[in-house]
């Protein structure tokens, strides 16, 4: 069986491949299939995940799995949330997460110490079939933010996120440790449970 992984984000692709690996399904990345990046016009993680999976399934005629995710910060009323990738973009549209993490820290400083540093990651995974069916699953992981960034593992905002009950940032953890507790792993667990019923 073949599954299109409808993401252009290499960090996500690496993690999704690792989650899917035990199931013996061949994964095809959106970049290797030269799929376009649909405009993310949705107002929720699930809505954006669904439109990405639907577009890929329609274009390829294969089942497609997409991921829409982001970091929501309590003190910033949930920002950057669904705009997490956009916070990293400069005027030319290039992504720099060093810059995004700095922006987060500036916003936290401006909010003041009483606003706290609590945050969570959300991941919506959508599975779309060529026949029009779609199913979506969501996972979250709660923690707090540190600065400066620590660790070179993972991707995106991982170097500033410390999950509850742990000392290391996601950026300092081995991939296996992140997979044991991440928002993406939790959403994937829901998906597997749904497939099994
Ligand atoms: P696709 O739409 O092609 O999948 P994208 O990077 O544009 O790729 P999103 O719109 O979902 O994807 O952006 C989510 C951003 O949130 C992503 O670029 C990361 O910076 C951040 N993010 C999501 N999951 C993360 C994780 O596990 N660790 C760190 N940052 C994460």
Boltz pocket constraint, residues with backbone or C-beta under 6 A from the ligand:
constraints:
  - pocket:
      binder: B
      contacts: [[A, 6], [A, 7], [A, 8], [A, 9], [A, 12], [A, 37], [A, 40], [A, 52], [A, 67], [A, 68], [A, 69], [A, 70], [A, 71], [A, 81], [A, 82], [A, 84], [A, 85], [A, 121], [A, 122], [A, 154], [A, 155], [A, 156], [A, 157], [A, 158], [A, 170], [A, 182], [A, 184]]
      max_distance: 6.0
